[in-house]
Amino acid sequence: MVIGSWWFLLVLGAAAGVRVVRGQGAPDSTGFISIDCGFPEKGSYVDGTTKLTYVSDDGFIDIGANHNISAEFINPGFTKRFLNVRSFPDAARSCYTLGSLAPGSKYLFRATFMYGNYDGLNSPPVFDLYLGVNFWQTMNLTGLGSVEVCLVNTGSGTPFVSGLELRPVKSTLYPQVNTTQGLVLHARRNFGPSEVAVIRYPDDPYDRVWLPWSDPAEWLEVSTAEVVNGVFGSNFEMPSVVMQTAVTARVSKSIEFSWDAEPSHVYPDPGYICMLHFAELQHLNSNASRQFSITINGHVWYSLYRPYSFTSDTVYSKLPQHGSTKYNISIKAAANSTLPPIINAGEVFSVISTANVRTDVQDVSAVMAIKAKYQVKKDWMGDPCVPKALAWNGLTCSYAISSPPRIEAIDVTGNQLSGSIPTGLLKRIQDGTLTLRYGDNPNLCSNDNSCQSIKKRNPMLVASIAVPLVAFVNRRFTYTELKVITNNFRRVLGKGGFGNVYAGLLEDGTHVAVKLLSESSNQGAEEFLTEADTLTNIHHKNIVSLFGYCKDRGCMALVYERMSEGSLEDKLRGKGAGSLTWIQRLRIALESAQGLEYLHTACSPPLVHRDVKAANILLSANLEAKIADFGLLKAFKRDGDTHVSTARLVGTRGYLSPEYVYTR
C-alpha cells in the first residue's frame, strides 16, 4: 500500500497561510519553504537530488503526532519525506501556519502524501484540504492527492501529510491566476524523454515537477542537445531540459490524449485549463513543414499552429472548460504539412475560487495573541471564522456580504488561564466591538503588575471588569481645576439625583460634562464611589466614558465625555433641534441594548444598572446612544448565585433591570 503523490497549486498573494517570500525576478532557493512533516523535532537535511534543505515541521504546527511508515512499504528510491508522516487524529481542522503571502506575488504550493500503512489499519483515509479559508480539494488516497495548508477531518479516517513545500513564482507567470482564482494541478507531463526521470529544481528554477510520458507504440521520440529558450515575454518560462524532448505521431497523423474530470462536493462540475508547450527540435529544409490543428472534445482550439524552431511557445486556454466527464485533446497534422504533429510538454489544471474573504486582520491578530499568550491548542487552527462550519469553538462571528467576518465575542470560560490579557485585545474590548467572556479563570488579570492589586480591591465588582482595568489612566482633578474647566461652573447641562451637571472644556479642547455632588443630594458617597469605580473600569462604545474624578476639600465630582445631543428623554420630549426618525429610534434602542448586554453577559459577575430610563441614555452628535448614571449599579454574587445582594429596592419605579427585580 504505497500511495504517494506530488501535486501543486498556484495562487496569487491575496490569501493567507504562508510566510512572505520573494516573488519577483528569477527565483532561487532562498525563497523556498521545504518541510518534512513528521521528521524529528528541530531536524533538517539536504535532499540528495535537488540539494534543497528540508526542515522539521515542529516550527509550523503545534498539534499532531509523528509516525513512520511500515517497513514493508519502504523503497530504496524513496526520498526522506516518504518515510514519515504527521497525523492529526484529534482535531477537526489542522493547519500549518507559515505567515502571510506577499500581495501581488504568486506561489506554488505542493504537498506529498505517503500512507504506507503508518497506522497499521490498512485503510487509506479521505479528507479535505484547504488553503486558508478556501476549499482546495478532497484528498482521496486511493487515487491522486492535492495540496493545501489545512487538513480537515471529514469522518473518513485520520488526516495526515508527508511533506509541504512553497515556491514563489514570477507574477507574470500563469496569467489565469488572479485574486479570485487559483489553479490546482491535475497533470504535468514531459513528453518523450529518452530516460525515465523526473525533472524539477534546479533544472526548473520554480521546482515544478515534470513527470515523463512516452508511448512507443503510438509516438516516436524526438530530442536535441541544443538549448531551447522561450519566446520573449513568455508566461510560463519552460525549462530547456523539458523542451529538449518531444513526441511525434508514429503511424497516424495525429497525437491523442485525454483526462477524466474529477468532481468534488464543492465543485461538482470542475472547470479545466490546459497548457500545451511546443518547440521544433529539428532543422527543417525548405521543402519540409510542420503545421497542425488542436481540438478539444471535437471543437477547434487552434486552427493552424506552427512551432518555433528551438524556441518554446505555449498554447493555452484563458477560460476554463466545463460540462464534460472526459476531455480529449487531438493534435492533427494540417493537409499541407509534410511532417506529423509534435508536442514537448503539457499541463492541465482545475480551477478553484480563492474569493472567500478571511476574518478581519485586526481581529485575527487579537485572537492569535490570546492563543499565543495562553498556549491554546485545542481546535483553534486556521482562520477563526471561515468557513462557518469550521469556526473556532468559543468564538461568535458576524458575517456581512460586503466586508470581512468579524469576531464579536470570545468565550474562554473555565480554561484555567492565568497572567495578563494581551494589550492588543484591549482596544476592541474598550470600544465595544468585542465581548470577552472569561469566567472561572481566577488567576487572570489585565496585566502582570496589576494582578496583586486587583485581589485587594472589591472582588465582586473588579472580577467582572478586569480586562480593561489598565486601559485608561483616569485623571484626578482638584476643585480649583474643575472651576477652570467649567468657567466657574457657569453652564448647567442638566440636573439629577446626584446634583448638577456642568459643561466643561479640557486643556486639549475636549468637551466634557462635570457631574458635581450637591450637599442636598439624596445620593451619597457610596453611590459616588460606585459610579467612579464602575466607569473607571468598564469601557464599551455604548457606555459613557469617564475621563476623571475629583475628591478634594469635600468636593466630589465625575468628569466624563460630553454627549452634545443630551438625553434620549430630552429628544423624545421635543427639546433641542429636530425630532427622531423611526430609523434613528431603532438604532438608539439597539445601541442601548448592546450596552446593557455588555453589562449583563460580558462582565463576570454580571452588572445590573437598576435605573435604565430615557433620561440616563445620552446621545452624541451623530445620535450614538450611551448609557449613563451608574450610581445605583449592583453586581451579582459569584459561585453560581444569581441573587442580587442588596437590602433595599432602589432606582426609578418602572425602570429597574428585570434581572434585579425577579431575583431579589
C-alpha positions as CSV (number, residue, x, y, z in Angstrom):
1,M,0.0,0.0,0.0
2,V,2.4,2.6,-1.2
3,I,0.3,5.7,-2.0
4,G,2.3,8.8,-2.8
5,S,1.5,11.9,-4.8
6,W,3.1,15.1,-5.9
7,W,0.7,17.9,-6.6
8,F,0.8,21.6,-6.6
9,L,-1.5,24.6,-6.7
10,L,-0.9,28.2,-7.8
11,V,-2.3,31.2,-6.0
12,L,-1.9,34.9,-6.0
13,G,-0.7,36.6,-2.8
14,A,-4.1,37.7,-1.5
15,A,-4.9,34.7,0.6
16,A,-3.3,33.9,4.0
17,G,-1.3,31.0,5.3
18,V,2.3,31.2,4.2
19,R,5.4,33.2,5.0
20,V,6.3,36.3,3.0
21,V,8.8,35.2,0.4
22,R,10.4,36.8,-2.6
23,G,8.1,36.6,-5.6
24,Q,9.7,38.8,-8.3
25,G,12.7,38.2,-10.6
26,A,14.2,34.8,-11.3
27,P,13.8,32.8,-8.1
28,D,16.3,30.7,-6.3
29,S,16.1,28.5,-3.2
30,T,16.3,31.5,-0.9
31,G,12.6,32.0,-1.2
32,F,11.7,28.3,-0.7
33,I,10.0,26.7,2.2
34,S,10.6,22.9,2.3
35,I,9.1,21.0,5.2
36,D,9.4,17.3,6.0
37,C,6.2,16.6,8.0
38,G,6.8,14.2,10.9
39,F,10.6,14.5,10.8
40,P,12.2,14.5,14.3
41,E,11.9,17.8,16.1
42,K,14.3,20.6,15.0
43,G,16.0,18.3,12.5
44,S,17.0,19.1,8.9
45,Y,18.7,17.6,5.9
46,V,19.8,18.3,2.3
47,D,17.8,16.5,-0.3
48,G,20.2,14.4,-2.5
49,T,18.5,15.2,-5.8
50,T,17.5,18.9,-5.5
51,K,20.2,19.9,-2.9
52,L,17.4,21.8,-1.1
53,T,17.3,21.9,2.7
54,Y,14.2,20.3,4.3
55,V,13.3,21.1,7.9
56,S,11.1,19.5,10.5
57,D,7.6,20.8,10.7
58,D,7.7,21.4,14.5
59,G,8.1,25.1,14.0
60,F,5.0,25.4,11.8
61,I,2.3,23.5,13.7
62,D,1.8,22.6,17.4
63,I,-0.5,19.6,17.2
64,G,-0.4,16.1,15.7
65,A,1.7,13.0,16.1
66,N,4.7,11.8,14.2
67,H,4.8,8.3,12.7
68,N,7.0,6.2,10.4
69,I,5.5,4.2,7.5
70,S,5.5,0.4,7.8
71,A,8.8,-1.2,6.9
72,E,7.3,-3.4,4.2
73,F,6.5,-0.3,2.1
74,I,9.9,1.3,2.2
75,N,11.5,1.6,-1.2
76,P,15.3,2.3,-1.5
77,G,14.5,5.0,-4.0
78,F,12.2,6.9,-1.7
79,T,13.0,10.5,-0.6
80,K,13.1,11.0,3.1
81,R,9.8,12.8,3.0
82,F,8.0,9.5,2.2
83,L,9.4,7.7,5.3
84,N,7.4,9.6,7.9
85,V,4.2,11.5,8.4
86,R,2.4,13.7,10.8
87,S,-1.2,12.7,11.5
88,F,-4.0,14.6,13.2
89,P,-6.4,12.3,15.0
90,D,-7.9,14.8,17.5
91,A,-8.8,17.9,15.6
92,A,-11.5,18.8,13.1
93,R,-9.1,21.1,11.3
94,S,-5.3,21.0,11.4
95,C,-3.3,23.8,9.8
96,Y,0.3,24.6,9.1
97,T,0.9,28.3,9.9
98,L,3.6,29.8,7.7
99,G,2.9,33.5,7.9
100,S,1.4,35.8,5.2
101,L,1.6,35.9,1.4
102,A,3.1,39.0,-0.2
103,P,0.3,40.8,-2.1
104,G,0.7,40.6,-5.9
105,S,3.1,37.7,-5.9
106,K,2.3,34.2,-7.0
107,Y,3.1,31.0,-5.2
108,L,3.3,27.3,-5.8
109,F,2.2,25.0,-3.0
110,R,2.9,21.3,-3.0
111,A,2.1,18.5,-0.6
112,T,3.2,14.9,-0.6
113,F,1.3,12.0,0.9
114,M,2.6,8.6,1.6
115,Y,0.2,6.5,3.6
116,G,2.4,3.4,3.8
117,N,0.1,1.8,6.4
118,Y,1.7,4.0,9.0
119,D,-1.2,3.4,11.4
120,G,-1.5,-0.3,10.9
121,L,-5.1,0.0,9.8
122,N,-4.6,-0.8,6.1
123,S,-7.2,1.8,5.3
124,P,-6.2,5.0,3.5
125,P,-8.2,8.0,4.7
126,V,-10.3,10.6,2.8
127,F,-10.1,14.2,4.0
128,D,-10.5,17.7,2.7
129,L,-7.7,20.2,2.0
130,Y,-7.9,24.0,2.4
131,L,-5.6,26.9,1.6
132,G,-6.5,29.4,4.3
133,V,-10.3,29.8,4.0
134,N,-10.6,28.4,0.5
135,F,-11.5,24.7,-0.2
136,W,-8.9,23.1,-2.4
137,Q,-9.8,19.5,-3.0
138,T,-11.0,16.3,-1.3
139,M,-7.9,14.2,-0.7
140,N,-8.8,10.6,-1.5
141,L,-5.7,8.5,-1.1
142,T,-7.0,5.6,-3.1
143,G,-6.2,7.9,-6.0
144,L,-4.2,11.1,-6.5
145,G,-3.7,13.8,-3.9
146,S,-3.7,17.6,-3.8
147,V,-2.1,20.4,-2.0
148,E,-3.1,22.6,1.0
149,V,-2.2,24.1,4.2
150,C,-5.1,22.9,6.3
151,L,-6.3,19.3,6.6
152,V,-9.9,18.9,7.5
153,N,-11.3,15.7,9.1
154,T,-14.4,14.6,7.2
155,G,-15.0,11.5,9.4
156,S,-13.5,9.1,6.9
157,G,-10.1,8.5,8.5
158,T,-7.3,10.5,10.2
159,P,-5.8,13.2,8.0
160,F,-2.0,13.1,7.6
161,V,0.7,14.6,5.4
162,S,4.3,13.7,4.5
163,G,5.7,17.0,3.1
164,L,4.8,20.6,2.4
165,E,6.6,22.9,0.1
166,L,6.1,26.5,-1.0
167,R,7.8,28.1,-4.0
168,P,7.5,31.7,-5.3
169,V,6.9,32.3,-9.0
170,K,7.0,35.5,-11.1
171,S,3.8,37.5,-11.0
172,T,3.7,37.4,-14.9
173,L,3.6,33.6,-15.0
174,Y,0.3,31.6,-15.3
175,P,-1.9,34.6,-16.2
176,Q,-5.1,32.7,-15.3
177,V,-4.2,33.0,-11.6
178,N,-5.7,36.2,-10.0
179,T,-7.1,37.4,-6.7
180,T,-10.2,35.3,-7.0
181,Q,-9.0,32.2,-8.9
182,G,-6.3,29.6,-8.3
183,L,-5.2,26.6,-10.2
184,V,-4.9,23.0,-8.9
185,L,-2.6,20.8,-10.9
186,H,-4.3,17.8,-12.4
187,A,-1.4,16.6,-14.6
188,R,2.0,17.8,-15.7
189,R,3.9,15.8,-18.3
190,N,7.2,15.9,-20.1
191,F,6.7,14.1,-23.4
192,G,9.4,11.9,-24.9
193,P,12.4,11.8,-22.6
194,S,14.9,9.2,-23.6
195,E,15.4,8.3,-19.9
196,V,12.7,7.8,-17.3
197,A,13.5,10.7,-15.0
198,V,11.6,13.3,-13.0
199,I,12.7,16.9,-13.8
200,R,12.5,19.5,-11.0
201,Y,14.8,22.0,-9.3
202,P,17.4,23.1,-10.2
203,D,16.6,22.3,-13.8
204,D,13.3,24.1,-13.2
205,P,14.0,27.2,-11.1
206,Y,10.5,27.2,-9.8
207,D,10.7,23.5,-8.7
208,R,7.8,22.4,-10.8
209,V,7.8,18.6,-11.1
210,W,7.7,17.3,-14.7
211,L,6.8,13.6,-15.0
212,P,7.9,11.7,-18.1
213,W,5.4,10.4,-20.6
214,S,6.0,8.3,-23.7
215,D,4.1,5.7,-25.6
216,P,6.5,3.9,-28.0
217,A,3.6,2.1,-29.7
218,E,1.9,5.3,-30.8
219,W,4.6,8.0,-30.6
220,L,8.1,8.5,-31.9
221,E,10.5,10.2,-29.5
222,V,12.4,13.3,-30.7
223,S,15.2,15.0,-28.8
224,T,18.0,17.6,-29.2
225,A,21.1,18.7,-27.3
226,E,20.7,22.3,-28.3
227,V,19.4,24.8,-25.8
228,V,15.7,25.6,-26.2
229,N,14.9,29.1,-25.0
230,G,11.4,30.6,-24.5
231,V,9.9,33.3,-26.7
232,F,10.2,36.9,-25.4
233,G,7.7,37.6,-22.6
234,S,6.7,34.0,-22.0
235,N,4.1,33.4,-19.4
236,F,5.5,30.0,-18.5
237,E,9.3,30.1,-18.7
238,M,9.6,26.4,-19.7
239,P,12.9,24.7,-18.6
240,S,15.2,24.0,-21.6
241,V,15.7,20.4,-20.4
242,V,11.9,19.8,-20.6
243,M,11.6,21.3,-24.1
244,Q,14.6,19.4,-25.4
245,T,12.4,16.3,-25.8
246,A,9.2,15.7,-27.6
247,V,7.0,13.1,-29.3
248,T,5.5,12.9,-32.8
249,A,2.9,10.6,-34.3
250,R,4.3,7.3,-35.4
251,V,1.6,5.8,-37.6
252,S,-1.3,8.2,-37.9
253,K,-1.1,11.9,-38.4
254,S,-2.4,12.9,-35.0
255,I,-1.4,12.8,-31.3
256,E,-4.3,11.9,-29.0
257,F,-4.5,12.0,-25.2
258,S,-7.3,12.7,-22.6
259,W,-8.1,13.2,-18.9
260,D,-11.1,12.4,-16.8
261,A,-12.9,15.1,-14.8
262,E,-12.7,14.7,-11.0
263,P,-15.7,16.3,-9.4
264,S,-15.8,17.1,-5.6
265,H,-18.6,18.0,-3.2
266,V,-17.7,21.7,-3.6
267,Y,-17.0,21.6,-7.4
268,P,-19.4,19.0,-8.9
269,D,-18.6,20.4,-12.4
270,P,-15.0,21.3,-12.3
271,G,-13.5,23.6,-14.9
272,Y,-10.2,22.8,-16.5
273,I,-7.5,24.9,-18.1
274,C,-4.9,23.3,-20.4
275,M,-1.4,24.5,-21.4
276,L,0.4,22.8,-24.3
277,H,4.1,23.6,-24.8
278,F,5.7,23.3,-28.3
279,A,9.2,23.7,-29.9
280,E,10.5,22.5,-33.2
281,L,13.6,20.2,-32.4
282,Q,14.7,19.5,-36.0
283,H,16.5,21.7,-38.5
284,L,13.9,21.6,-41.4
285,N,14.9,22.1,-45.0
286,S,13.0,24.5,-47.3
287,N,10.7,21.7,-48.5
288,A,9.6,20.5,-45.1
289,S,6.9,21.9,-43.0
290,R,5.2,21.1,-39.7
291,Q,1.7,22.5,-39.1
292,F,-1.2,21.2,-37.2
293,S,-4.6,22.0,-35.6
294,I,-5.6,21.4,-32.0
295,T,-9.1,20.4,-30.9
296,I,-10.6,19.7,-27.5
297,N,-13.7,17.4,-27.5
298,G,-14.0,17.9,-31.2
299,H,-14.1,21.7,-31.0
300,V,-11.3,23.7,-32.7
301,W,-9.0,25.3,-30.2
302,Y,-6.2,26.4,-32.6
303,S,-6.9,26.1,-36.3
304,L,-3.3,26.2,-37.6
305,Y,-0.2,26.2,-35.5
306,R,3.5,26.1,-36.5
307,P,6.1,25.5,-33.7
308,Y,9.1,27.8,-33.4
309,S,12.5,26.4,-34.2
310,F,14.3,25.6,-31.0
311,T,12.2,28.1,-29.1
312,S,9.4,27.2,-26.7
313,D,5.9,28.6,-27.1
314,T,2.7,27.8,-25.4
315,V,-0.9,27.4,-26.5
316,Y,-3.2,27.8,-23.5
317,S,-6.9,28.3,-22.6
318,K,-7.8,31.6,-20.9
319,L,-11.2,30.4,-19.7
320,P,-12.0,27.0,-18.1
321,Q,-13.7,24.1,-19.9
322,H,-16.8,22.8,-18.2
323,G,-19.6,20.3,-18.8
324,S,-17.8,17.0,-19.6
325,T,-16.8,13.9,-17.7
326,K,-13.9,13.4,-20.1
327,Y,-11.7,15.8,-22.1
328,N,-10.0,14.7,-25.3
329,I,-7.1,16.6,-27.0
330,S,-6.4,15.9,-30.6
331,I,-3.3,17.4,-32.4
332,K,-3.7,16.7,-36.1
333,A,-1.4,17.5,-39.0
334,A,-2.6,20.1,-41.5
335,A,-3.4,19.0,-45.0
336,N,-0.3,20.7,-46.5
337,S,2.1,19.6,-43.6
338,T,4.9,17.3,-44.6
339,L,5.7,16.3,-41.0
340,P,3.5,14.8,-38.3
341,P,2.5,17.0,-35.3
342,I,4.8,17.4,-32.3
343,I,4.3,18.2,-28.6
344,N,7.0,18.7,-25.9
345,A,5.1,19.1,-22.7
346,G,1.6,19.7,-21.3
347,E,-0.1,20.9,-18.1
348,V,-3.8,20.5,-17.0
349,F,-5.2,22.4,-14.1
350,S,-8.6,22.5,-12.4
351,V,-9.9,26.0,-11.5
352,I,-10.9,26.8,-7.9
353,S,-12.2,30.0,-6.3
354,T,-9.9,31.9,-3.9
355,A,-12.5,34.7,-3.4
356,N,-13.5,33.7,0.1
357,V,-12.6,36.5,2.5
358,R,-10.8,35.7,5.7
359,T,-11.6,37.2,9.1
360,D,-10.8,40.8,9.7
361,V,-7.0,41.0,10.1
362,Q,-7.1,43.0,13.3
363,D,-9.5,40.5,14.9
364,V,-7.2,37.7,13.8
365,S,-4.2,39.4,15.4
366,A,-6.1,39.9,18.7
367,V,-7.3,36.3,18.9
368,M,-3.9,35.0,17.9
369,A,-2.4,37.0,20.7
370,I,-4.7,35.1,23.1
371,K,-3.7,31.8,21.6
372,A,0.0,32.6,21.9
373,K,-0.3,34.1,25.4
374,Y,-2.1,31.2,26.9
375,Q,-0.8,28.4,24.7
376,V,-4.3,27.5,23.5
377,K,-4.0,24.3,21.4
378,K,-7.5,22.7,21.3
379,D,-9.2,23.3,17.9
380,W,-8.0,26.9,17.3
381,M,-6.5,26.2,13.9
382,G,-6.7,28.1,10.6
383,D,-9.0,31.1,10.1
384,P,-11.1,31.9,13.2
385,C,-14.4,32.4,11.5
386,V,-14.1,31.0,8.0
387,P,-15.5,28.7,6.8
388,K,-18.5,28.9,9.1
389,A,-18.6,25.2,9.7
390,L,-15.1,25.2,11.0
391,A,-15.2,28.5,13.1
392,W,-13.3,28.2,16.3
393,N,-15.0,26.8,19.3
394,G,-15.8,29.6,21.8
395,L,-16.0,32.4,19.2
396,T,-19.0,34.3,18.0
397,C,-18.5,35.7,14.5
398,S,-20.6,38.1,12.4
399,Y,-20.8,37.7,8.6
400,A,-21.5,40.6,6.2
401,I,-21.7,40.5,2.4
402,S,-19.5,43.5,1.7
403,S,-16.9,43.2,4.5
404,P,-14.7,40.6,6.2
405,P,-16.2,38.5,9.0
406,R,-15.7,40.0,12.5
407,I,-15.2,38.4,15.8
408,E,-17.9,39.7,18.2
409,A,-17.3,37.6,21.3
410,I,-14.7,35.3,22.7
411,D,-15.5,32.8,25.4
412,V,-12.5,31.4,27.3
413,T,-14.5,30.5,30.4
414,G,-13.1,27.8,32.6
415,N,-9.7,27.3,30.8
416,Q,-7.5,27.8,33.9
417,L,-5.9,30.8,32.3
418,S,-3.5,32.9,34.4
419,G,-1.5,36.1,33.9
420,S,-2.5,39.1,31.9
421,I,-4.8,40.0,29.0
422,P,-2.8,40.8,25.8
423,T,-2.7,44.5,25.2
424,G,-3.6,44.0,21.5
425,L,-7.1,42.8,22.7
426,L,-7.9,45.8,24.9
427,K,-8.8,48.2,22.1
428,R,-11.6,46.1,20.8
429,I,-12.9,45.5,24.3
430,Q,-12.8,49.2,25.1
431,D,-14.7,50.4,22.0
432,G,-17.3,47.8,22.5
433,T,-16.8,45.9,19.3
434,L,-15.6,42.7,21.1
435,T,-17.1,40.9,24.1
436,L,-14.8,38.7,26.2
437,R,-16.2,36.0,28.5
438,Y,-13.5,34.6,30.8
439,G,-15.2,33.4,34.0
440,D,-13.7,30.7,36.1
441,N,-10.2,31.9,35.4
442,P,-9.4,33.3,38.9
443,N,-5.7,34.0,38.1
444,L,-6.4,36.1,35.0
445,C,-5.9,39.9,35.3
446,S,-5.3,42.8,32.9
447,N,-1.5,42.9,33.3
448,D,1.2,41.2,35.3
449,N,1.7,44.2,37.5
450,S,-1.9,44.6,38.4
451,C,-2.7,41.0,39.5
452,Q,-1.9,41.6,43.1
453,S,-3.6,45.0,43.3
454,I,-6.8,43.5,41.8
455,K,-7.1,41.0,44.5
456,K,-7.1,43.8,47.1
457,R,-10.0,45.6,45.6
458,N,-13.7,44.7,45.7
459,P,-13.5,41.2,44.4
460,M,-17.2,41.1,43.3
461,L,-17.0,44.1,41.1
462,V,-13.4,44.1,39.9
463,A,-13.6,40.4,38.8
464,S,-16.2,41.4,36.3
465,I,-14.1,44.2,34.8
466,A,-10.5,43.0,35.0
467,V,-10.0,43.1,31.2
468,P,-9.9,46.9,30.6
469,L,-8.7,47.8,34.1
470,V,-5.4,49.4,32.9
471,A,-6.7,50.6,29.5
472,F,-7.1,54.1,30.7
473,V,-5.3,56.1,33.4
474,N,-8.1,58.3,34.8
475,R,-7.1,61.8,35.9
476,R,-7.7,63.1,39.4
477,F,-8.8,66.7,39.3
478,T,-8.6,69.3,42.0
479,Y,-11.5,71.5,42.8
480,T,-9.6,74.5,41.5
481,E,-9.1,72.7,38.2
482,L,-12.8,72.0,38.0
483,K,-13.6,75.7,38.4
484,V,-11.2,76.5,35.5
485,I,-12.6,73.7,33.3
486,T,-16.2,74.8,33.9
487,N,-15.5,78.5,33.8
488,N,-16.6,78.7,37.5
489,F,-19.5,76.3,36.9
490,R,-21.2,78.7,34.6
491,R,-23.3,76.5,32.3
492,V,-25.6,73.8,33.6
493,L,-26.3,71.0,31.3
494,G,-28.8,69.1,33.5
495,K,-29.7,68.1,37.0
496,G,-30.3,64.7,38.5
497,G,-30.4,62.9,41.9
498,F,-26.6,63.2,42.1
499,G,-26.6,67.0,41.5
500,N,-25.9,69.5,38.7
501,V,-24.0,68.6,35.6
502,Y,-21.9,71.4,34.1
503,A,-20.3,72.0,30.7
504,G,-16.5,71.9,30.7
505,L,-13.6,72.1,28.3
506,L,-10.2,70.4,28.9
507,E,-6.9,71.9,28.0
508,D,-6.7,69.9,24.8
509,G,-10.1,71.2,23.6
510,T,-12.1,68.1,24.7
511,H,-15.7,68.9,25.7
512,V,-16.6,67.2,29.0
513,A,-19.5,67.1,31.4
514,V,-18.8,67.6,35.1
515,K,-21.2,65.9,37.5
516,L,-20.9,67.7,40.9
517,L,-22.3,66.1,44.0
518,S,-24.5,68.5,45.8
519,E,-24.9,68.7,49.6
520,S,-28.6,68.2,49.2
521,S,-28.3,65.1,47.0
522,N,-30.3,62.1,48.1
523,Q,-27.3,60.0,46.9
524,G,-24.1,60.0,48.9
525,A,-20.5,59.0,48.9
526,E,-21.3,55.3,48.4
527,E,-23.2,55.9,45.1
528,F,-20.4,58.3,44.0
529,L,-17.7,55.7,44.6
530,T,-19.8,53.0,42.8
531,E,-20.1,55.1,39.7
532,A,-16.5,56.3,39.7
533,D,-15.2,52.7,40.2
534,T,-17.6,51.3,37.6
535,L,-16.8,53.9,34.8
536,T,-13.1,53.7,35.5
537,N,-13.0,50.0,34.8
538,I,-15.5,49.2,32.1
539,H,-15.3,50.5,28.5
540,H,-17.9,50.0,25.8
541,K,-18.9,52.1,22.8
542,N,-22.4,52.3,24.2
543,I,-21.4,53.2,27.8
544,V,-20.4,56.8,28.7
545,S,-16.6,57.1,29.2
546,L,-15.1,58.6,32.4
547,F,-12.1,61.0,32.0
548,G,-11.5,61.6,35.7
549,Y,-12.9,62.4,39.1
550,C,-12.4,64.9,41.9
551,K,-12.4,64.2,45.7
552,D,-10.9,67.4,47.1
553,R,-11.9,69.5,50.2
554,G,-15.3,67.9,50.4
555,C,-16.0,68.2,46.7
556,M,-16.9,65.0,44.8
557,A,-17.3,65.2,41.1
558,L,-17.1,63.0,38.0
559,V,-15.7,64.2,34.7
560,Y,-16.9,62.3,31.7
561,E,-17.4,62.7,28.0
562,R,-20.0,65.2,27.0
563,M,-22.9,64.0,24.9
564,S,-23.8,67.0,22.8
565,E,-27.3,66.0,22.0
566,G,-28.3,65.5,25.6
567,S,-30.5,62.7,26.8
568,L,-33.0,60.5,25.0
569,E,-35.7,61.9,27.3
570,D,-35.0,65.4,26.0
571,K,-35.2,64.3,22.4
572,L,-38.5,62.4,22.9
573,R,-40.0,65.4,24.7
574,G,-39.1,67.6,21.8
575,K,-36.2,69.6,23.4
576,G,-33.4,70.6,21.1
577,A,-33.3,70.7,17.3
578,G,-35.3,68.2,15.3
579,S,-37.1,65.1,16.2
580,L,-36.0,61.4,15.9
581,T,-36.9,59.4,12.8
582,W,-38.1,55.8,13.1
583,I,-34.7,54.5,12.0
584,Q,-32.9,56.7,14.5
585,R,-35.1,55.4,17.3
586,L,-34.4,51.8,16.3
587,R,-30.7,52.4,16.3
588,I,-30.8,54.1,19.7
589,A,-32.8,51.2,21.1
590,L,-30.3,48.7,19.6
591,E,-27.2,50.6,20.8
592,S,-28.7,50.9,24.3
593,A,-29.4,47.2,24.3
594,Q,-25.8,46.5,23.3
595,G,-24.5,48.5,26.3
596,L,-26.8,46.6,28.6
597,E,-25.9,43.2,27.0
598,Y,-22.3,44.0,27.8
599,L,-23.1,44.6,31.4
600,H,-25.3,41.6,31.8
601,T,-23.4,39.0,29.9
602,A,-19.8,40.1,29.2
603,C,-19.0,41.0,32.7
604,S,-18.3,38.3,35.3
605,P,-20.3,38.5,37.6
606,P,-23.0,40.3,35.6
607,L,-23.7,44.0,36.4
608,V,-27.2,45.4,36.6
609,H,-27.9,49.1,36.2
610,R,-31.1,49.4,38.3
611,D,-32.2,52.7,36.7
612,V,-32.4,52.3,32.9
613,K,-34.6,55.1,31.6
614,A,-34.6,57.6,28.8
615,A,-33.0,60.3,31.0
616,N,-30.0,58.0,31.5
617,I,-29.4,57.3,27.8
618,L,-27.3,60.1,26.4
619,L,-26.8,60.9,22.7
620,S,-23.7,62.0,20.8
621,A,-23.5,64.5,17.9
622,N,-24.3,61.7,15.5
623,L,-27.1,60.3,17.8
624,E,-25.0,57.4,19.1
625,A,-26.6,56.1,22.3
626,K,-24.6,55.6,25.5
627,I,-25.8,54.5,28.9
628,A,-25.0,56.8,31.9
629,D,-25.7,57.2,35.6
630,F,-24.2,54.2,37.3
631,G,-24.6,55.3,40.9
632,L,-27.1,52.5,41.6
633,L,-25.3,49.7,39.8
634,K,-25.0,46.4,41.6
635,A,-23.2,43.1,40.8
636,F,-24.5,39.5,41.2
637,K,-22.5,37.3,43.6
638,R,-20.1,34.7,42.4
639,D,-20.2,30.9,42.9
640,G,-23.3,30.5,40.7
641,D,-25.6,32.6,43.0
642,T,-28.0,34.6,40.8
643,H,-29.4,36.6,43.8
644,V,-28.6,40.3,44.0
645,S,-27.1,41.4,47.3
646,T,-29.0,44.5,48.5
647,A,-31.1,45.2,51.4
648,R,-33.4,47.7,49.7
649,L,-35.1,48.1,46.3
650,V,-33.5,51.3,44.7
651,G,-34.0,53.0,41.4
652,T,-36.8,54.5,39.5
653,R,-40.0,52.5,39.5
654,G,-40.8,51.0,36.2
655,Y,-37.1,51.2,35.0
656,L,-35.5,48.6,37.2
657,S,-33.5,45.8,35.5
658,P,-35.6,42.7,35.2
659,E,-32.7,40.5,36.4
660,Y,-32.7,42.6,39.6
661,V,-36.4,42.7,40.2
662,Y,-37.0,39.0,39.6
663,T,-34.2,37.7,41.8
664,R,-34.1,39.9,44.8
